[in-house]
């Protein structure tokens, strides 16, 4: 059943219905301020399995095609903020040893995952030559009609 949905790029509508539960963020007191809560979406178990299969197939394709930049640290398994910090340290350490000036800018985007621009994500999948069915399924998952021109 799942293989059929993946092949056809189909995500059943009833599997996309989620129950939203607000969870207080660690260290935040109960409040009426929505920013102090993290929304947890509980979707149908079948939908969660299909979503996980889709993500695994897309990640396999992206890694196989070496589409990601080697400096990508976010949203990847086996890479963390510690890895990012170590990479920065290794690149600036020689300059500091030579007593050179190092200027660094760090950008933290709050809520980056939730503010993702899906048209750009879908374009990235197209640019990575992701298969039509996975592309369409990703668009459907986000509630968008997606068209893939080959």
C-alpha positions in Angstrom: 0.0 0.0 0.0 2.8 2.5 0.9 4.8 1.6 -2.1 1.8 2.3 -4.3 1.2 5.7 -2.7 4.9 6.5 -3.1 4.9 5.5 -6.8 1.7 7.4 -7.6 2.7 10.5 -5.5 -0.5 10.2 -3.5 -1.1 11.2 0.1 -4.6 10.3 1.4 -6.4 13.4 2.7 -7.7 11.7 5.8 -4.1 10.9 6.8 -3.2 14.6 6.8 -5.6 15.6 9.6 -3.6 16.5 12.7 -4.5 17.1 16.3 -2.5 20.1 17.5 -1.3 20.0 21.2 0.5 23.1 22.6 3.4 22.1 24.9 5.0 24.7 27.1 8.6 25.3 26.1 11.3 24.3 28.7 11.9 27.1 31.2 8.8 29.1 30.2 5.9 29.7 32.5 2.3 29.1 31.5 1.1 32.1 29.7 -1.3 33.4 27.0 1.8 34.3 24.9 1.8 31.8 22.0 5.6 32.1 21.6 6.0 30.3 24.9 4.5 27.1 23.4 5.7 24.5 20.9 2.9 23.1 18.8 3.0 19.3 18.5 1.1 17.8 15.6 -0.2 14.3 16.0 -1.2 12.9 12.7 -2.7 9.6 11.8 -0.1 6.7 12.3 -0.5 5.6 8.7 0.2 9.2 7.6 3.3 9.4 9.9 4.7 6.2 8.3 4.1 7.5 4.8 5.7 10.8 5.7 8.8 9.0 7.2 9.1 6.8 4.0 8.9 10.0 1.9 11.6 11.8 3.9 13.9 8.7 3.8 13.6 8.4 0.0 14.2 12.1 -0.5 17.2 12.1 1.8 18.6 9.0 0.0 18.3 10.7 -3.3 19.9 13.9 -2.1 22.8 12.1 -0.5 23.3 9.8 -3.5 23.3 12.7 -5.9 25.6 14.8 -3.6 23.2 17.7 -4.0 23.8 19.2 -0.5 26.7 21.5 0.3 29.2 19.9 2.6 28.7 22.9 4.9 25.1 22.1 5.5 24.6 21.2 9.2 20.9 21.8 9.9 18.2 19.1 9.5 20.8 16.4 8.8 21.5 13.2 10.8 24.9 12.9 12.3 25.5 16.7 12.1 24.9 19.1 15.0 25.6 22.6 16.1 28.8 21.2 17.7 30.0 20.1 14.3 29.3 23.5 12.9 31.2 25.2 15.8 34.1 22.8 15.3 34.2 23.6 11.6 34.3 27.3 12.3 37.0 26.9 14.9 39.2 24.8 12.6 38.9 27.4 9.8 39.7 30.5 12.0 42.3 28.9 14.3 45.3 29.3 11.8 44.4 33.0 11.4 44.3 33.5 15.1 47.6 31.8 15.6 49.1 34.3 13.1 47.5 37.0 15.1 45.3 38.1 12.3 42.0 39.7 12.7 39.0 37.5 12.2 35.5 38.9 11.8 32.6 36.4 12.0 28.9 36.8 11.6 26.5 34.3 13.0 22.8 34.2 11.9 20.2 32.4 14.0 16.8 32.2 12.3 14.1 31.7 14.9 11.4 29.3 13.7 13.3 28.6 10.5 11.7 25.2 10.1 8.2 26.5 10.5 8.8 29.5 8.2 10.1 27.3 5.4 9.1 28.6 2.0 7.7 25.6 0.3 7.9 26.9 -3.3 11.7 27.1 -2.8 11.8 23.6 -1.3 9.9 22.2 -4.2 12.2 24.0 -6.6 15.2 22.5 -4.8 13.7 19.1 -5.2 13.3 19.8 -9.0 16.8 21.1 -9.2 18.1 17.9 -7.5 16.3 15.8 -10.2 14.0 14.3 -7.5 11.6 11.9 -9.0 8.1 13.2 -10.1 6.2 11.1 -7.6 8.3 12.2 -4.6 8.1 15.8 -5.7 4.3 15.6 -6.1 3.9 13.8 -2.7 6.0 16.5 -1.0 3.8 19.2 -2.5 0.6 17.4 -1.5 2.0 16.9 2.1 2.2 20.7 2.4 -1.3 21.2 1.0 0.0 22.6 -2.3 -0.9 21.5 -5.8 2.5 20.7 -7.3 3.3 20.4 -11.0 6.6 19.0 -12.2 7.7 19.9 -15.6 10.2 17.4 -17.2 
